[in-house]
Amino acid sequence: MKRIFSLCVVFLLLSSVAVAAQLDCQIDTPAIQTRIEHRDSPSVFMAWSMIQNLPMTITPDQRVAYHDLMWDATYGTQVFSAANQLIDPENNFYWEKLKTDQMLRENPNLLFIITLPVALIHPDTYLHQKVIQRNDFPWQRDTDGNRVPDGYGAYWVDYTLPIAHKMFAEQAKSLKDCGYDGIFIDLWQEHHDPVYRQGQVDVLKAIRTAVGDDFLILINANHLINESSAPYINGLMMETYRVLSDDYSHRGMMELEDTLLWAAENLQDPVVNCLEGEGIGGESPTSPANLRDMRMLWYNEVSHLQPKGVLQ
């Protein structure tokens, strides 16, 4: 049997989409199903930063519109109130609506999702700026009661606690009500500790219950299969690294392919899988080796090459 491998955003088996509730922060977008059905070419996604290898005359919004699914990159500036309701003290949602409208004019099929920090949170994170002031915020704590740091200014969250399940579910529902198409959860590989792994499942289950089936949930699983998360998510963001994929050897590529094929068969509809490869950072993005790896990873799909050796 011919093995199929592609580097793209994969959309399978569409589901119906309900109209989001009307809030002051409402971002009006066509139904997810409509934007998926109208695709007639391979899909590409944008993670965190926008495409760079374009003329400087192209605006940031136009750069985003080269993709079919995006998160972040100067997008998503809202904060939450202590009651877990979205607030917009600086009227940023007005500008986000303008940006959304402009990007949809450039690419009518673009899907908008936003990062929801769950596992690791920096105190300055906009999305949690108000909520983390709550006395019951579920930080992981050591035996002395101190928050557990990651060494880079952020702190780990104890998502095994019921308050975490409720809090993140409410925030995801607020994002849906504002018109976003879905959320992206980073650092979400299945935990080796069964207690924390069950906590991950409980968070995802609470979010899915709150937002329904017409909302995308993507997790960063790197190259790994996440069986426990499968019933509640739409896709994997496979942020792969050369060291984790045996320098993209035949063995490493077959492992990535197996994960993609598993996800296509086992995740919730519509399935949205995003594969990101790593280039050779010490070489030019257009060096022969980076171009070779790009061609291998993309398998004749439409692609773009980012600077600093990142293939996406």
MOTANOR-V17860 format. One record per residue. RES is the residue in one small letter. OMEGA is omega in whole degrees, -180 to 180 (NA if undefined). Layout:
<<RES & OMEGA> <RES & OMEGA>>
//
This chain:
<<m & 180> <k & 179> <r & -175> <i & 179> <f & 178> <s & 177> <l & -175> <c & 171> <v & -173> <v & 180> <f & -178> <l & 168> <l & -173> <l & 175> <s & -179> <s & -175> <v & 178> <a & 179> <v & -179> <a & 179> <a & -178> <q & 176> <l & 179> <d & -178> <c & -172> <q & 174> <i & -174> <d & 177> <t & 174> <p & 179> <a & 179> <i & -178> <q & -180> <t & -178> <r & 177> <i & -176> <e & -175> <h & 179> <r & 178> <d & 178> <s & 178> <p & -175> <s & 178> <v & -177> <f & -180> <m & 179> <a & 172> <w & -177> <s & -173> <m & -179> <i & -174> <q & -171> <n & 176> <l & 180> <p & -178> <m & 180> <t & -180> <i & -175> <t & 177> <p & 180> <d & 177> <q & 177> <r & 178> <v & -174> <a & 174> <y & -178> <h & 180> <d & 176> <l & -176> <m & 165> <w & 179> <d & -175> <a & 179> <t & -177> <y & 179> <g & -173> <t & -174> <q & 174> <v & 180> <f & 173> <s & -180> <a & 179> <a & 180> <n & 175> <q & 179> <l & 175> <i & -176> <d & -172> <p & -178> <e & 177> <n & -179> <n & -179> <f & 174> <y & 180> <w & 178> <e & 177> <k & 178> <l & 180> <k & 179> <t & 180> <d & -179> <q & -179> <m & 177> <l & 173> <r & 179> <e & -179> <n & -176> <p & -176> <n & -177> <l & 176> <l & -176> <f & 172> <i & -174> <i & 179> <t & 172> <l & -180> <p & -178> <v & -174> <a & -174> <l & -174> <i & 173> <h & -179> <p & -180> <d & -179> <t & -178> <y & -172> <l & -177> <h & -170> <q & 179> <k & -173> <v & -175> <i & 175> <q & -179> <r & 180> <n & -177> <d & -180> <f & -169> <p & 174> <w & 166> <q & -179> <r & 178> <d & -176> <t & 178> <d & 179> <g & -180> <n & 176> <r & -179> <v & -177> <p & 176> <d & -180> <g & -179> <y & 177> <g & 179> <a & -178> <y & -178> <w & -179> <v & 176> <d & -176> <y & 171> <t & -176> <l & 180> <p & 179> <i & 178> <a & 180> <h & -178> <k & -176> <m & -177> <f & 176> <a & 179> <e & -180> <q & 177> <a & 179> <k & 177> <s & 178> <l & 177> <k & -178> <d & 178> <c & 175> <g & 175> <y & -178> <d & -179> <g & 179> <i & 174> <f & 180> <i & -179> <d & 175> <l & -171> <w & 173> <q & -178> <e & -176> <h & 180> <h & 177> <d & -177> <p & 179> <v & 179> <y & 177> <r & 176> <q & 175> <g & 176> <q & 179> <v & -179> <d & 177> <v & -178> <l & 179> <k & 179> <a & 179> <i & -178> <r & 178> <t & -177> <a & -173> <v & -177> <g & -175> <d & -176> <d & -178> <f & -175> <l & 173> <i & 178> <l & 177> <i & 175> <n & -177> <a & -173> <n & -177> <h & -167> <l & 170> <i & -180> <n & -174> <e & -176> <s & -178> <s & -169> <a & -176> <p & -171> <y & -174> <i & 179> <n & -176> <g & 175> <l & 165> <m & -176> <m & 177> <e & -173> <t & 178> <y & -179> <r & -176> <v & 180> <l & -177> <s & 178> <d & -180> <d & -179> <y & 174> <s & 178> <h & 179> <r & -180> <g & -180> <m & 178> <m & 177> <e & 177> <l & 179> <e & 180> <d & 179> <t & 179> <l & -179> <l & 177> <w & -178> <a & -180> <a & -177> <e & -167> <n & -177> <l & -176> <q & 179> <d & -10> <p & -178> <v & -177> <v & -179> <n & -177> <c & -180> <l & 179> <e & 177> <g & 179> <e & 176> <g & 177> <i & -172> <g & -179> <g & -180> <e & 176> <s & 177> <p & -179> <t & 176> <s & 180> <p & -179> <a & 179> <n & 177> <l & 178> <r & -179> <d & 178> <m & -180> <r & 180> <m & -177> <l & -176> <w & 177> <y & 176> <n & 175> <e & 175> <v & -176> <s & 168> <h & -175> <l & 179> <q & 177> <p & 178> <k & 172> <g & -179> <v & 175> <l & -177> <q & NA>>
//
